[in-house]
Amino acid sequence: MKNLRDIRAFLLDMDGTIYVSDEIISRAREFIRFLEEKGYPFLFLTNNSAARAEDYQQKLSRMGIDVEKERVLTSGEATIRYLLRETPHRRICLLGTPALEKEFRDSGLELDNKEPHCVVLGFDMTLTFEKLANAGLLLAKGVPYYATHPDFTCITDKGLIPDTGAIIAALDTVVHRKPKIIGKPQPEMVAAALEKLGAAAGETAMVGDQLDTDLTMAAKSNLFGVLVLSGETPVEKLESQSMIKPDMVVSDVGELCDRLREL
């Protein structure tokens, strides 16, 4: 059995773990202060590719959590890293927000909706029928296909809204193709995160609110999986499934802070 005493570093999901929409979760600031005071390395990790690391840094700052942008890794950044390091693709048909488009351009990738090397699907809250139809036509021709993450829903203060996984499902219905996914729970996201964190998997905890991404990634990659019940997974959902077994379940990061203080 993995033990919290062996943990030396933390990967922290944001949506549903540190905040929900623009509301910080109770005691999240206290938890981050504790990690800083005790010298635990930590990295904010999110599958939400709608914004850049600096956007998340600014959002955290508005909530009273001041960190460098290097402490944030998005699935968008992880996807860019993968494309640049592991593929020859440099012209991209990107379905994403203006922020993600800028991040791709700033990395040296060219956006091309007509003759791209590949199609990349992000969490596109500016999605139009024209974008979706164009991507479908390209995929039908066999253009390589990637997605920043597989989440079907994104939590907001109003409830759950469709995320990238729902758009993948729409395209799959038409072209019968699924993308290579880079974000949680895939090993490419783990590799990028541990590289930035400077830690080994066996000494790192993944703290998050989703069973099918955060906790699945922990189980597959030998991370210590901590499920918080402050986001998308109520205790009833945890009890009704038998596939994913977190190493620890807490109500929120405040309770995790208490558990760490007890060590």
C-alpha positions as CSV (number, residue, x, y, z in Angstrom):
1,M,0.0,0.0,0.0
2,K,1.2,3.5,-0.8
3,N,1.6,5.8,2.2
4,L,1.2,9.5,2.5
5,R,4.4,9.6,4.6
6,D,6.4,8.7,1.4
7,I,5.1,11.6,-0.6
8,R,7.6,14.4,-1.3
9,A,5.9,16.4,-4.1
10,F,2.4,17.2,-5.3
11,L,0.5,17.5,-8.6
12,L,-2.6,19.6,-8.0
13,D,-5.6,19.7,-10.2
14,M,-7.3,23.1,-10.2
15,D,-10.9,23.0,-11.4
16,G,-12.9,21.3,-8.6
17,T,-9.8,20.9,-6.4
18,I,-8.5,24.5,-5.7
19,Y,-11.5,26.4,-7.1
20,V,-14.8,26.1,-8.9
21,S,-15.2,28.7,-11.6
22,D,-14.2,31.9,-9.8
23,E,-14.8,30.7,-6.3
24,I,-11.9,29.4,-4.3
25,I,-12.5,26.2,-2.3
26,S,-12.5,26.5,1.4
27,R,-9.0,26.3,3.0
28,A,-7.2,26.0,-0.4
29,R,-5.0,29.0,0.4
30,E,-4.1,27.4,3.7
31,F,-3.1,24.2,2.0
32,I,-0.9,26.0,-0.5
33,R,0.8,28.0,2.3
34,F,1.4,24.7,4.2
35,L,3.1,23.1,1.1
36,E,5.3,26.2,0.7
37,E,6.2,26.4,4.4
38,K,7.2,22.7,4.5
39,G,9.1,22.9,1.3
40,Y,7.0,20.4,-0.7
41,P,7.5,20.9,-4.5
42,F,4.1,21.3,-6.2
43,L,2.7,21.9,-9.7
44,F,-0.8,23.0,-10.7
45,L,-2.0,20.6,-13.3
46,T,-5.1,21.1,-15.4
47,N,-6.7,19.4,-18.4
48,N,-8.5,22.7,-19.2
49,S,-6.7,23.9,-22.3
50,A,-8.9,27.0,-22.8
51,A,-6.3,29.3,-21.1
52,R,-2.5,29.6,-20.8
53,A,-0.3,29.0,-17.8
54,E,-0.1,32.8,-17.2
55,D,-3.9,33.1,-17.3
56,Y,-4.2,30.5,-14.6
57,Q,-1.4,32.2,-12.6
58,Q,-3.3,35.5,-12.7
59,K,-6.5,33.7,-11.7
60,L,-4.8,32.1,-8.8
61,S,-3.3,35.4,-7.8
62,R,-6.8,37.0,-7.8
63,M,-7.8,34.3,-5.3
64,G,-4.8,35.0,-3.0
65,I,-2.5,32.3,-4.3
66,D,0.7,33.8,-5.7
67,V,2.8,31.4,-7.7
68,E,5.1,31.7,-10.7
69,K,3.6,30.6,-14.0
70,E,6.2,27.8,-14.2
71,R,4.2,26.2,-11.4
72,V,1.3,25.6,-13.8
73,L,1.1,23.0,-16.5
74,T,-1.9,22.9,-18.9
75,S,-2.8,20.1,-21.3
76,G,-2.4,22.7,-24.0
77,E,1.3,23.2,-23.0
78,A,1.8,19.4,-22.7
79,T,0.3,19.0,-26.2
80,I,2.6,21.6,-27.7
81,R,5.6,19.9,-26.0
82,Y,4.6,16.6,-27.5
83,L,4.1,17.9,-31.0
84,L,7.4,19.7,-31.0
85,R,9.4,16.9,-29.5
86,E,7.7,13.8,-30.9
87,T,6.2,14.7,-34.3
88,P,7.1,16.5,-37.5
89,H,3.8,18.4,-37.5
90,R,4.2,22.2,-37.6
91,R,1.1,23.3,-39.4
92,I,-1.9,22.8,-37.2
93,C,-5.7,23.0,-37.6
94,L,-6.5,23.9,-34.1
95,L,-10.0,23.9,-32.5
96,G,-9.4,26.1,-29.5
97,T,-9.9,29.4,-27.8
98,P,-8.0,32.5,-28.8
99,A,-5.7,32.0,-25.7
100,L,-4.8,28.5,-26.9
101,E,-4.3,29.8,-30.5
102,K,-1.8,32.4,-29.1
103,E,0.0,29.7,-27.1
104,F,0.5,27.6,-30.2
105,R,1.7,30.5,-32.3
106,D,4.1,31.7,-29.6
107,S,5.6,28.2,-29.5
108,G,6.5,28.5,-33.3
109,L,3.6,26.4,-34.6
110,E,1.6,27.7,-37.6
111,L,-2.2,27.6,-37.6
112,D,-3.6,26.4,-40.9
113,N,-7.1,25.3,-41.4
114,K,-6.8,24.3,-45.1
115,E,-3.7,22.1,-45.5
116,P,-2.5,21.3,-42.0
117,H,-0.1,18.5,-40.9
118,C,-2.6,17.5,-38.2
119,V,-5.8,18.5,-36.4
120,V,-5.6,19.4,-32.7
121,L,-8.8,19.6,-30.6
122,G,-8.7,21.6,-27.4
123,F,-11.4,22.8,-25.0
124,D,-13.0,25.2,-27.5
125,M,-15.5,27.5,-25.9
126,T,-15.6,29.4,-29.2
127,L,-16.6,26.4,-31.2
128,T,-18.7,27.0,-34.3
129,F,-20.3,24.7,-36.8
130,E,-17.8,25.9,-39.4
131,K,-14.9,24.8,-37.2
132,L,-16.4,21.5,-36.5
133,A,-17.3,20.7,-40.1
134,N,-13.9,21.7,-41.3
135,A,-12.2,19.4,-38.8
136,G,-14.5,16.6,-39.8
137,L,-13.6,17.0,-43.5
138,L,-9.9,17.0,-42.7
139,L,-10.2,13.9,-40.5
140,A,-12.2,12.1,-43.2
141,K,-9.1,12.6,-45.5
142,G,-6.9,10.9,-42.9
143,V,-5.1,13.9,-41.4
144,P,-3.4,12.9,-38.1
145,Y,-5.6,13.8,-35.1
146,Y,-4.7,14.9,-31.5
147,A,-6.6,16.2,-28.5
148,T,-5.4,18.1,-25.5
149,H,-7.5,16.0,-23.0
150,P,-10.5,13.6,-22.9
151,D,-12.8,15.2,-20.3
152,F,-16.4,15.0,-21.2
153,T,-17.5,17.7,-18.8
154,C,-16.1,20.8,-17.2
155,I,-17.4,22.0,-13.8
156,T,-18.7,25.6,-13.5
157,D,-20.6,27.5,-10.8
158,K,-23.7,26.8,-12.8
159,G,-23.1,23.0,-13.2
160,L,-21.4,20.8,-15.7
161,I,-20.8,21.9,-19.3
162,P,-19.6,20.0,-22.4
163,D,-15.8,19.6,-22.6
164,T,-13.4,18.3,-25.2
165,G,-14.5,14.6,-24.8
166,A,-18.0,15.6,-25.9
167,I,-16.5,17.2,-29.1
168,I,-14.4,14.1,-29.7
169,A,-17.6,12.1,-29.5
170,A,-19.3,14.3,-32.0
171,L,-16.5,14.0,-34.5
172,D,-16.2,10.2,-33.9
173,T,-19.9,9.8,-34.7
174,V,-19.2,11.3,-38.2
175,V,-15.7,10.1,-39.1
176,H,-15.3,7.1,-36.8
177,R,-11.9,8.3,-35.6
178,K,-10.5,9.0,-32.1
179,P,-7.5,11.2,-31.5
180,K,-4.3,10.6,-29.7
181,I,-4.9,12.3,-26.3
182,I,-2.0,14.0,-24.5
183,G,-3.6,15.3,-21.2
184,K,-4.6,13.4,-18.1
185,P,-4.7,10.4,-17.7
186,Q,-2.1,9.8,-20.5
187,P,1.6,9.1,-19.7
188,E,2.6,12.1,-21.9
189,M,1.0,14.5,-19.4
190,V,2.7,12.7,-16.5
191,A,6.1,12.9,-18.1
192,A,5.7,16.6,-18.8
193,A,4.5,17.2,-15.2
194,L,7.2,15.2,-13.5
195,E,9.9,16.9,-15.7
196,K,8.7,20.3,-14.6
197,L,8.3,19.2,-11.0
198,G,11.7,17.5,-10.8
199,A,10.3,14.5,-8.9
200,A,9.8,10.8,-9.3
201,A,6.4,9.2,-9.7
202,G,6.7,7.0,-6.6
203,E,7.2,10.0,-4.3
204,T,4.5,12.2,-6.0
205,A,0.8,12.6,-5.1
206,M,-1.9,13.5,-7.7
207,V,-4.7,15.4,-6.0
208,G,-7.8,15.8,-8.0
209,D,-11.6,15.5,-8.2
210,Q,-12.1,13.3,-11.3
211,L,-12.0,9.5,-11.3
212,D,-11.6,9.1,-15.0
213,T,-8.6,11.5,-15.4
214,D,-6.9,12.5,-12.1
215,L,-7.3,9.2,-10.3
216,T,-6.9,7.0,-13.4
217,M,-3.6,8.8,-14.2
218,A,-2.4,8.2,-10.6
219,A,-3.3,4.5,-10.8
220,K,-1.6,4.0,-14.2
221,S,1.6,6.0,-13.4
222,N,2.4,4.9,-9.8
223,L,1.3,8.2,-8.3
224,F,-0.3,8.4,-4.9
225,G,-3.9,9.2,-5.8
226,V,-5.9,11.6,-3.6
227,L,-9.5,12.1,-4.5
228,V,-11.1,15.3,-3.2
229,L,-14.9,15.4,-3.0
230,S,-15.1,19.1,-3.7
231,G,-15.6,18.8,-7.4
232,E,-17.1,16.5,-10.0
233,T,-17.1,13.2,-8.0
234,P,-19.6,12.9,-5.2
235,V,-19.2,10.1,-2.7
236,E,-22.1,8.2,-4.3
237,K,-20.3,8.0,-7.6
238,L,-17.2,6.7,-5.9
239,E,-19.1,4.0,-4.1
240,S,-21.0,2.9,-7.2
241,Q,-18.0,2.1,-9.3
242,S,-15.3,-0.5,-8.6
243,M,-12.6,0.2,-11.2
244,I,-10.7,3.2,-9.6
245,K,-9.6,3.0,-6.0
246,P,-7.9,6.2,-4.7
247,D,-5.1,5.8,-2.2
248,M,-6.9,8.4,-0.1
249,V,-10.3,10.2,-0.1
250,V,-10.7,13.6,1.5
251,S,-13.5,16.1,1.5
252,D,-11.2,18.9,0.2
253,V,-7.6,20.0,0.2
254,G,-8.2,21.5,3.7
255,E,-8.7,18.0,5.1
256,L,-5.6,16.8,3.2
257,C,-3.7,19.6,4.9
258,D,-4.8,18.3,8.2
259,R,-3.7,14.8,7.3
260,L,-0.2,16.1,6.4
261,R,0.1,18.0,9.6
262,E,-0.6,14.8,11.5
263,L,2.5,13.0,10.0
